[in-house]
């Protein structure tokens, strides 16, 4: 009996060990490094970045999805290679535009869904150094970012409308590009690993890898079942990135809750907690940094007919709205095929930058404030300061802080130092906006704690 019991116990232990190993394989047990955690903190403090959608697709001036939307065959799309010559590309101008806007980092499209590589990769001939232009724009951009003190993140598409080995049969986009060869994900996975190794080896410190395209292998957003039709092998991809650059953060625009191995959560065209786009059904994480990505006009990539430009007011309120939800804003520009960022973008970004020069202390280095977003605006906090960002007059000209024990030294309007009346009550502290002339963009009330 003792022998049987011993065998049963050992069998039980073995089964549990196998189950534990299986659980690790399925869910992973990712522990961020100290460098990574520090990078997350800095990322949250930086608050504001520039997204740059640009590449071969810019030539057709119809957005970055033009190959898919117009069902352009690979054989026809390939002919664009010999026509792409961005003679006005100026890395210094790109970085200076971002700095002048008050942005702290840039995320650049290294490879979008059309598979075109914006650097001198060894693993594909479908790249910018095989165009008449012939130069490695990523190399120039990375060097200029280091020169001007700008952090650099890299967007990388997981899906591909160009390559045969991508699992296009089960994808829901790129169906009209004329591929007939059977896909091979093992080959495609190795290709991605090779390219990611290049990107994280040859271009200096990389702030983040910004993945996109997972949703190509799932049901549309809003469906109950959003499981992937392929195994992306994220454990292999993510561990490679963290091995090459431990501080490098990983984000994935899968429109789902974070997966093990990821370092920040993103929301496309939505502030965290909102779902105006129909893409953001996921709940904001309370354990990692958040980021909203949005366009400065209607399109991500250059679209010659898109004049739906955001105003300075819209950009500022979008940034403030993100900060009030404890998130960053990654604001996109789509440079022209020549490589020049058009003046409408540059002017608006500069206008928002001037606002940040005056009021940036209420954004940079802050975290979400004590109040959830309200009809009148949002709140941010930093140290012993609370900032109330008032977009419009609150109901009854009063704002209630529910913490009655809050010790207040003074309350004033940022920029003018106009005193603001406040009253302590049993249910909290009432801030009065009566008699305050509200700014058209954002009136910021600073609460100094004693």
C-alpha positions as CSV (number, residue, x, y, z in Angstrom):
1,X,0.0,0.0,0.0
2,X,2.9,2.4,0.8
3,X,4.4,1.7,-2.6
4,X,1.1,2.4,-4.3
5,X,0.6,5.5,-2.3
6,X,4.1,6.7,-3.2
7,X,3.5,6.1,-6.9
8,X,0.2,8.0,-6.7
9,X,1.8,10.9,-5.0
10,X,4.6,11.0,-7.5
11,X,2.2,10.8,-10.4
12,X,0.2,13.6,-8.8
13,X,3.3,15.7,-8.5
14,X,4.3,14.9,-12.1
15,X,0.9,15.8,-13.5
16,X,1.0,19.1,-11.6
17,X,4.5,19.9,-12.9
18,X,3.4,19.2,-16.4
19,X,0.3,21.4,-15.9
20,X,2.5,24.2,-14.6
21,X,4.9,23.9,-17.5
22,X,1.9,24.0,-19.9
23,X,0.5,27.1,-18.1
24,X,3.9,28.8,-18.5
25,X,3.8,28.0,-22.2
26,X,0.2,29.3,-22.6
27,X,0.3,32.4,-20.5
28,X,3.9,33.1,-19.8
29,X,5.4,34.6,-16.6
30,X,7.0,37.8,-17.7
31,X,8.9,39.7,-15.1
32,X,10.1,43.1,-16.4
33,X,13.7,44.1,-15.8
34,X,14.6,47.1,-13.6
35,X,15.6,48.9,-16.8
36,X,12.2,48.2,-18.3
37,X,10.3,49.4,-15.3
38,X,12.4,52.6,-15.3
39,X,11.6,53.0,-19.0
40,X,7.9,52.7,-18.2
41,X,8.1,55.4,-15.6
42,X,9.9,57.7,-18.0
43,X,7.4,56.9,-20.7
44,X,4.5,57.9,-18.5
45,X,6.3,61.2,-17.6
46,X,7.0,62.1,-21.3
47,X,3.3,62.0,-22.1
48,X,3.5,63.1,-25.8
49,X,4.9,61.6,-28.9
50,X,4.9,61.8,-32.7
51,X,3.7,58.9,-34.8
52,X,5.0,58.9,-38.4
53,X,3.2,56.9,-41.1
54,X,5.3,57.0,-44.2
55,X,6.7,54.8,-46.9
56,X,6.1,53.5,-50.4
57,X,2.3,53.8,-50.0
58,X,2.7,57.5,-49.6
59,X,3.4,57.7,-53.4
60,X,-0.3,56.9,-54.2
61,X,-1.5,59.7,-51.9
62,X,-4.5,57.6,-50.8
63,X,-3.6,56.5,-47.2
64,X,-1.5,53.7,-45.9
65,X,-4.2,51.0,-46.7
66,X,-4.3,51.8,-50.4
67,X,-2.8,48.4,-51.5
68,X,-5.6,46.6,-49.7
69,X,-8.4,49.1,-50.4
70,X,-7.8,49.1,-54.1
71,X,-6.9,45.4,-54.4
72,X,-3.6,46.2,-56.0
73,X,-1.8,43.1,-57.1
74,X,1.7,42.5,-55.7
75,X,3.1,42.4,-59.2
76,X,1.6,45.9,-59.9
77,X,2.5,47.4,-56.5
78,X,6.1,46.3,-57.0
79,X,6.5,48.7,-59.8
80,X,6.3,51.6,-57.3
81,X,9.8,50.6,-56.1
82,X,11.5,52.4,-59.0
83,X,9.4,55.5,-58.6
84,X,10.0,56.2,-54.9
85,X,12.5,59.0,-54.4
86,X,11.8,61.1,-51.3
87,X,14.3,63.9,-52.1
88,X,12.9,66.3,-49.5
89,X,13.4,63.8,-46.6
90,X,15.2,65.6,-43.8
91,X,15.6,63.8,-40.5
92,X,16.6,67.0,-38.8
93,X,13.3,68.6,-39.9
94,X,11.2,65.7,-38.7
95,X,12.8,65.7,-35.2
96,X,12.8,69.5,-34.9
97,X,9.1,69.5,-35.8
98,X,8.4,67.0,-33.0
99,X,10.6,69.0,-30.5
100,X,8.9,72.2,-31.4
101,X,5.6,70.6,-30.7
102,X,6.7,69.6,-27.2
103,X,6.9,65.9,-28.1
104,X,9.4,63.7,-26.2
105,X,9.5,60.6,-28.5
106,X,8.9,59.5,-32.1
107,X,7.4,56.2,-33.2
108,X,8.4,55.6,-36.9
109,X,6.9,53.1,-39.3
110,X,9.7,50.7,-40.2
111,X,7.4,48.3,-42.0
112,X,3.7,48.7,-42.6
113,X,1.1,46.1,-43.9
114,X,2.4,46.4,-47.5
115,X,5.6,44.8,-46.2
116,X,7.9,47.6,-47.5
117,X,11.0,48.1,-45.2
118,X,12.1,51.6,-44.5
119,X,15.6,50.5,-43.7
120,X,18.5,48.6,-45.3
121,X,17.4,45.2,-44.2
122,X,19.4,42.1,-45.3
123,X,16.4,39.9,-45.3
124,X,14.3,41.5,-48.1
125,X,14.8,43.2,-51.4
126,X,11.5,45.0,-50.9
127,X,13.2,48.0,-49.1
128,X,14.0,51.7,-49.4
129,X,17.6,51.2,-50.3
130,X,16.5,49.5,-53.5
131,X,14.6,52.6,-54.6
132,X,16.2,55.4,-56.7
133,X,16.6,57.3,-53.3
134,X,18.8,54.5,-52.1
135,X,19.3,55.7,-48.5
136,X,18.6,54.2,-45.1
137,X,16.1,56.7,-43.7
138,X,15.9,54.9,-40.4
139,X,19.6,55.2,-39.9
140,X,19.4,58.9,-40.5
141,X,16.4,59.3,-38.3
142,X,18.0,57.3,-35.4
143,X,21.2,59.4,-35.6
144,X,19.2,62.6,-35.6
145,X,17.1,61.5,-32.6
146,X,20.3,60.9,-30.7
147,X,21.7,64.2,-31.7
148,X,18.6,66.2,-30.7
149,X,17.8,64.1,-27.5
150,X,14.6,62.5,-28.9
151,X,13.6,59.0,-28.0
152,X,12.8,56.6,-30.9
153,X,10.3,53.8,-31.0
154,X,9.7,51.5,-34.0
155,X,6.3,50.4,-35.5
156,X,6.4,47.0,-37.0
157,X,3.5,45.3,-38.8
158,X,2.9,41.7,-38.0
159,X,0.8,41.2,-41.1
160,X,2.0,41.4,-44.6
161,X,0.0,41.9,-47.9
162,X,3.1,41.4,-50.0
163,X,4.9,38.2,-48.8
164,X,3.7,34.7,-49.7
165,X,4.8,33.1,-46.4
166,X,2.5,35.3,-44.3
167,X,-0.7,33.3,-43.4
168,X,-2.8,35.3,-45.9
169,X,-5.3,32.5,-46.3
170,X,-6.7,33.0,-42.7
171,X,-6.2,36.8,-42.7
172,X,-9.1,39.1,-43.2
173,X,-7.2,41.7,-45.2
174,X,-5.0,41.7,-48.3
175,X,-7.2,39.2,-50.1
176,X,-7.0,41.1,-53.5
177,X,-3.2,41.2,-53.8
178,X,-3.0,38.1,-56.1
179,X,-1.1,35.6,-53.9
180,X,-1.6,31.9,-54.6
181,X,1.4,30.2,-53.0
182,X,0.8,28.3,-49.8
183,X,1.9,30.3,-46.7
184,X,4.5,29.2,-44.2
185,X,4.4,30.8,-40.8
186,X,7.6,29.2,-39.6
187,X,9.4,30.9,-42.5
188,X,7.6,34.2,-41.8
189,X,8.3,34.0,-38.1
190,X,12.0,33.6,-38.7
191,X,11.9,36.5,-41.2
192,X,10.3,38.8,-38.5
193,X,12.9,37.6,-35.9
194,X,15.7,38.4,-38.3
195,X,14.3,41.9,-39.0
196,X,13.6,42.7,-35.4
197,X,17.2,41.6,-34.5
198,X,18.5,44.0,-37.1
199,X,16.3,46.9,-35.8
200,X,17.4,46.3,-32.2
201,X,21.1,45.8,-33.0
202,X,22.0,48.4,-35.7
203,X,20.0,51.5,-34.7
204,X,20.9,52.3,-31.1
205,X,18.6,52.3,-28.1
206,X,15.0,51.7,-29.1
207,X,12.3,53.0,-26.7
208,X,9.6,50.6,-27.9
209,X,8.5,48.1,-30.5
210,X,5.0,49.1,-31.5
211,X,3.3,46.0,-33.1
212,X,0.2,46.1,-35.3
213,X,-1.8,43.7,-37.4
214,X,-2.7,40.9,-34.9
215,X,-6.4,41.7,-35.6
216,X,-6.0,40.4,-39.1
217,X,-6.2,36.9,-37.7
218,X,-9.2,37.5,-35.5
219,X,-12.9,38.2,-35.8
220,X,-13.7,41.9,-36.0
221,X,-13.7,44.0,-32.8
222,X,-16.8,43.6,-30.7
223,X,-17.2,39.9,-31.4
224,X,-17.3,37.6,-28.3
225,X,-14.6,35.4,-29.8
226,X,-11.4,37.4,-30.6
227,X,-9.1,34.5,-30.5
228,X,-6.3,34.3,-33.1
229,X,-6.5,31.9,-36.0
230,X,-2.8,31.4,-35.8
231,X,-0.2,31.0,-33.0
232,X,1.9,34.1,-33.4
233,X,4.6,32.6,-31.1
234,X,4.6,35.9,-29.0
235,X,6.6,34.1,-26.3
236,X,9.5,33.8,-28.8
237,X,9.1,37.2,-30.4
238,X,8.8,39.1,-27.1
239,X,11.6,37.2,-25.3
240,X,13.9,38.0,-28.3
241,X,13.2,41.7,-28.0
242,X,13.6,41.8,-24.2
243,X,16.9,39.9,-24.6
244,X,18.3,42.2,-27.2
245,X,17.3,45.4,-25.4
246,X,15.9,44.8,-21.9
247,X,14.6,48.3,-21.5
248,X,12.7,48.3,-24.8
249,X,9.0,48.3,-24.2
250,X,6.6,46.2,-26.2
251,X,3.1,47.3,-27.1
252,X,0.7,45.5,-29.4
253,X,-2.3,47.1,-31.1
254,X,-4.4,44.0,-31.0
255,X,-7.4,45.8,-29.5
256,X,-7.4,43.3,-26.6
257,X,-6.4,43.2,-23.0
258,X,-2.6,43.0,-22.6
259,X,-0.8,39.7,-23.2
260,X,2.1,38.5,-21.1
261,X,5.3,40.1,-22.2
262,X,3.8,43.4,-23.1
263,X,4.9,46.6,-21.3
264,X,2.2,49.2,-22.3
265,X,-1.4,49.2,-23.5
266,X,-2.6,51.2,-26.5
267,X,-5.9,52.5,-27.7
268,X,-6.5,53.3,-31.3
269,X,-8.4,56.6,-32.0
270,X,-9.9,56.4,-28.5
271,X,-9.0,57.8,-25.1
272,X,-8.8,54.9,-22.5
273,X,-12.3,54.0,-21.3
274,X,-13.9,55.3,-24.5
275,X,-15.0,53.4,-27.6
276,X,-16.0,56.0,-30.2
277,X,-14.0,54.2,-32.9
278,X,-15.5,50.7,-32.3
279,X,-12.0,49.3,-31.8
280,X,-11.6,49.8,-28.0
281,X,-13.7,47.2,-26.2
282,X,-10.8,46.4,-23.9
283,X,-10.6,47.6,-20.3
284,X,-7.7,50.0,-19.5
285,X,-5.0,48.4,-17.5
286,X,-4.2,49.6,-14.0
287,X,-0.8,47.8,-14.0
288,X,1.0,49.3,-17.0
289,X,1.3,52.6,-19.0
290,X,-1.4,53.6,-21.4
291,X,-1.2,55.3,-24.8
292,X,-3.8,56.7,-27.2
293,X,-2.8,57.0,-30.9
294,X,-4.7,59.4,-33.1
295,X,-4.2,61.3,-36.3
296,X,-3.8,65.0,-36.9
297,X,-6.2,64.8,-39.8
298,X,-8.4,61.8,-40.9
299,X,-5.7,59.5,-42.3
300,X,-2.6,57.8,-41.0
301,X,-0.6,57.8,-44.2
302,X,-0.5,60.7,-46.7
303,X,-3.9,61.4,-48.3
304,X,-3.9,64.2,-50.8
305,X,-7.7,64.9,-50.4
306,X,-7.8,64.7,-46.6
307,X,-8.2,68.2,-45.2
308,X,-9.9,67.2,-42.0
309,X,-7.2,69.0,-40.0
310,X,-7.4,69.2,-36.2
311,X,-7.1,72.6,-34.7
312,X,-4.6,73.6,-32.0
313,X,-7.5,73.5,-29.5
314,X,-8.5,69.9,-30.5
315,X,-4.9,68.7,-30.3
316,X,-4.3,70.3,-26.8
317,X,-7.6,69.0,-25.5
318,X,-6.8,65.5,-26.8
319,X,-3.4,65.6,-25.1
320,X,-4.9,66.9,-21.8
321,X,-7.8,64.3,-22.1
322,X,-5.2,61.6,-22.4
323,X,-3.1,62.9,-19.4
324,X,-6.3,63.1,-17.3
325,X,-6.8,59.4,-18.0
326,X,-3.2,58.6,-17.0
327,X,-2.3,58.0,-20.6
328,X,0.1,59.3,-23.3
329,X,-0.9,60.8,-26.6
330,X,0.9,59.5,-29.8
331,X,-0.2,62.0,-32.5
332,X,0.3,60.9,-36.1
333,X,1.6,62.8,-39.1
334,X,1.7,61.4,-42.6
335,X,4.5,63.1,-44.5
336,X,4.2,63.7,-48.2
337,X,5.9,61.2,-50.6
338,X,8.7,63.6,-51.0
339,X,9.5,63.2,-47.3
340,X,8.3,66.7,-46.3
341,X,5.9,67.1,-43.4
342,X,3.2,69.5,-44.8
343,X,2.8,73.0,-43.4
344,X,-0.7,72.4,-42.0
345,X,0.7,69.8,-39.7
346,X,3.8,71.8,-38.7
347,X,1.8,74.9,-37.9
348,X,-0.7,73.1,-35.7
349,X,1.9,71.2,-33.9
350,X,3.9,74.4,-33.3
351,X,0.7,76.1,-31.9
352,X,0.2,73.2,-29.5
353,X,3.9,73.4,-28.6
354,X,3.5,77.0,-27.6
355,X,0.7,76.1,-25.3
356,X,2.9,73.4,-23.7
357,X,5.7,75.9,-23.2
358,X,3.3,77.9,-20.9
359,X,1.3,75.1,-19.3
360,X,3.5,72.0,-19.7
361,X,4.0,71.6,-16.0
362,X,0.4,70.4,-15.7
363,X,1.1,67.6,-18.3
364,X,4.7,66.5,-18.2
365,X,5.6,64.2,-15.3
366,X,2.0,64.0,-14.2
367,X,-0.3,61.1,-13.5
368,X,-4.1,60.9,-13.7
369,X,-5.7,63.1,-11.0
370,X,-8.1,62.2,-8.2
371,X,-11.2,62.9,-10.3
372,X,-12.5,60.7,-13.1
373,X,-13.1,62.6,-16.4
374,X,-16.0,65.0,-16.0
375,X,-18.3,66.9,-18.4
376,X,-16.2,70.0,-17.6
377,X,-12.8,68.4,-18.1
378,X,-10.2,66.3,-16.4
379,X,-7.6,66.4,-13.6
380,X,-3.9,65.6,-13.3
381,X,-1.5,65.4,-10.4
382,X,2.2,65.8,-9.7
383,X,3.7,65.7,-6.3
384,X,1.6,67.9,-4.0
385,X,0.0,69.7,-6.9
386,X,-3.4,68.9,-8.3
387,X,-4.4,70.4,-11.7
388,X,-8.0,70.8,-12.8
389,X,-8.2,71.2,-16.5
390,X,-11.5,73.1,-17.2
391,X,-12.6,72.9,-20.8
392,X,-16.0,74.4,-20.1
393,X,-17.8,75.9,-17.1
394,X,-18.9,73.2,-14.6
395,X,-22.5,72.9,-13.5
396,X,-23.2,75.5,-10.8
397,X,-19.7,76.9,-11.3
398,X,-18.4,74.4,-8.7
399,X,-16.1,71.4,-8.7
400,X,-16.2,69.0,-5.8
401,X,-13.1,67.3,-4.5
402,X,-14.4,64.4,-2.5
403,X,-11.5,64.2,-0.1
404,X,-12.5,66.4,2.9
405,X,-9.2,65.8,4.7
406,X,-7.2,67.4,1.9
407,X,-5.0,70.1,3.3
408,X,-4.9,73.0,0.9
409,X,-2.3,75.7,0.9
410,X,-3.7,77.8,-2.0
411,X,-5.7,77.5,-5.2
412,X,-5.0,79.6,-8.2
413,X,-5.3,79.8,-12.0
414,X,-2.1,78.6,-13.7
415,X,-0.5,81.4,-15.8
416,X,-2.3,84.3,-14.2
417,X,-2.0,83.4,-10.5
418,X,-5.6,84.6,-10.0
419,X,-6.8,83.3,-6.6
420,X,-9.6,80.8,-6.7
421,X,-12.2,80.5,-3.9
422,X,-12.6,77.1,-2.1
423,X,-14.8,75.9,0.7
424,X,-14.3,72.9,3.0
425,X,-17.5,70.8,3.6
426,X,-18.3,67.4,5.1
427,X,-18.4,65.7,1.8
428,X,-15.3,67.3,0.4
429,X,-13.8,70.6,-0.8
430,X,-15.7,72.8,-3.3
431,X,-13.7,74.8,-5.8
432,X,-15.6,77.8,-7.2
433,X,-15.1,78.9,-10.8
434,X,-17.4,81.8,-10.4
435,X,-15.9,85.1,-11.7
436,X,-13.1,83.3,-13.5
437,X,-12.7,84.1,-17.2
438,X,-12.4,80.7,-18.8
439,X,-9.7,80.2,-21.5
440,X,-11.1,78.9,-24.8
441,X,-8.7,75.9,-24.8
442,X,-8.1,75.0,-21.2
443,X,-8.3,76.9,-17.9
444,X,-6.0,75.2,-15.4
445,X,-6.7,75.5,-11.7
446,X,-3.7,74.6,-9.5
447,X,-4.4,73.2,-6.0
448,X,-1.3,73.5,-3.8
449,X,-1.4,71.0,-0.9
450,X,-0.1,72.1,2.4
